[in-house]
Amino acid sequence: MLATKIGILGGTFNPIHNGHLIMAEEIREIFKLDKILFIPSGNPPHKSSKEVIDKEHRFNMVSEAIEGNDFFDKSRIEVEREGYTYTIDTLKKLRTSQKEDVLLYYIVGADVLYDLSNWKDYELVFKECEFIAALRPGSEIGDFKEYIEYLKTKYQAKIKKADITLIDISSTKIRKRVKEGRSIKYLVPESVENYIKKNKLYLE
């Protein structure tokens, strides 16, 4: 029996936007993944609590955004963990919680790729999963390829490069637009836009 191929898309999702969804769907199709698991972070160690809204709001927006895509699923694994959430702990728990044999593919953008060697127990992370790295708008393709080769050579990391549509949308820009009273239509799913309005998020 073939192993189930699960793509993992982690992040603060503050908020989740159409760029995340397009990237996930394209990567799922290119690499023939069985599903994409969205994992909103609980208390990310690299971000201040001031800039990240409550984890339940972020989880709810992910739930709204992926509704209707049978290949997309979400997990509360990091939302429910006490203290800081680290990728190595998530990967280990995911592996032990799966009933069937699984192959885990952690999806990252170029900005995260350059930061991997600063992650907690990053060498163990490289052993627990493969990475799928997508170039971000504004990133240099030459530097991107070179750094992938460096990680492969130095740490025996398994990294696949994803050639996908580059969508220049960021959560930072969306938060700024909400605060300024500007439209975020077509940047996020309509259900996420309605959730932000209903709960008066990002106004402070």
QUIVEN-V337642 format. One record per pair of residues at least 6 apart in sequence whose C-alpha atoms are under 7 Angstrom apart, sorted by the first residue. I is the first residue (numbers start at 1). J is the second residue. D is the distance in whole Angstrom. If there is no record, write none. Layout:
BEGIN
I;J;D + I;J;D
END
This chain:
BEGIN
3;101;5 + 3;102;5 + 3;103;6 + 4;34;6 + 4;101;6 + 4;102;5 + 4;103;6 + 5;33;5 + 5;34;5 + 5;35;7 + 5;102;6 + 5;103;5 + 5;104;6 + 6;33;6 + 6;34;6 + 6;35;5 + 6;36;6 + 6;37;7 + 6;102;7 + 6;103;6 + 6;104;5 + 6;105;6 + 7;33;6 + 7;35;6 + 7;36;5 + 7;37;6 + 7;104;6 + 7;105;5 + 7;106;6 + 7;107;7 + 8;36;6 + 8;37;5 + 8;38;6 + 8;105;6 + 8;106;5 + 8;107;6 + 9;36;7 + 9;37;6 + 9;38;5 + 9;39;6 + 9;106;6 + 9;107;5 + 10;38;6 + 10;39;5 + 10;40;6 + 10;41;7 + 11;39;7 + 11;40;5 + 11;41;6 + 12;40;5 + 12;41;5 + 13;40;6 + 13;58;6 + 14;52;6 + 14;53;7 + 14;58;6 + 14;171;6 + 15;58;6 + 15;171;6 + 16;61;7 + 16;62;6 + 17;187;6 + 17;188;4 + 17;189;7 + 18;187;6 + 18;188;5 + 18;189;7 + 19;167;6 + 19;169;6 + 23;164;7 + 24;36;7 + 26;164;7 + 27;162;7 + 28;35;7 + 28;36;7 + 34;71;7 + 35;71;5 + 35;72;6 + 36;71;6 + 36;72;5 + 36;73;6 + 37;72;6 + 37;73;5 + 37;74;5 + 37;75;7 + 38;73;6 + 38;74;5 + 38;75;6 + 39;74;6 + 39;75;5 + 39;76;7 + 39;78;7 + 40;58;7 + 40;59;6 + 40;78;7 + 40;79;7 + 41;78;5 + 41;79;6 + 41;85;7 + 42;55;6 + 42;78;5 + 42;79;4 + 42;81;7 + 42;85;6 + 43;83;6 + 43;84;5 + 43;85;6 + 44;84;6 + 44;85;6 + 45;84;6 + 45;85;7 + 55;79;6 + 61;192;6 + 63;74;7 + 64;191;6 + 64;192;6 + 65;189;6 + 65;191;7 + 65;192;6 + 66;72;6 + 78;85;6 + 86;120;7 + 88;121;7 + 88;125;5 + 91;128;7 + 104;129;5 + 104;130;6 + 105;129;6 + 105;130;5 + 105;131;5 + 105;132;6 + 106;129;7 + 106;130;6 + 106;131;5 + 106;132;6 + 107;131;6 + 107;132;5 + 107;133;6 + 108;132;6 + 108;133;5 + 108;134;6 + 109;133;6 + 109;134;5 + 109;135;6 + 109;136;6 + 110;133;6 + 110;134;6 + 110;135;5 + 110;136;6 + 110;144;7 + 113;133;7 + 116;122;7 + 123;155;7 + 126;157;5 + 126;158;7 + 130;158;5 + 130;159;6 + 131;158;6 + 131;159;5 + 131;160;6 + 132;159;6 + 132;160;5 + 132;161;6 + 132;162;6 + 133;159;7 + 133;160;6 + 133;161;5 + 133;162;6 + 134;161;6 + 134;162;5 + 134;163;7 + 134;164;7 + 136;166;6 + 137;166;6 + 137;168;6 + 148;159;7 + 151;157;6 + 152;158;6 + 169;187;7 + 174;184;6 + 175;202;6 + 177;183;7 + 177;184;7 + 178;202;6 + 178;203;6 + 179;202;6 + 179;203;5 + 179;204;7
END
